[in-house]
């Protein structure tokens, strides 16, 4: 399960960075796209900090 959560978190992180990078090129929805990128990166950091941090006690 840790591997699956890692790949989900890494995918969200990369997608969020891509979304923040392309936000200036999206006319009319720059702020929404940038905020969505920030939320993806935040969720990607929260997954290992909460779910993966509760592992086998190691």
PyMOL commands that set and color helices and strands:
alter all, ss='L'
color gray80, all
select helices_A, chain A and resi 2-25+30-50+52-54
alter helices_A, ss='H'
color red, helices_A
deselect
rebuild
show_as cartoon
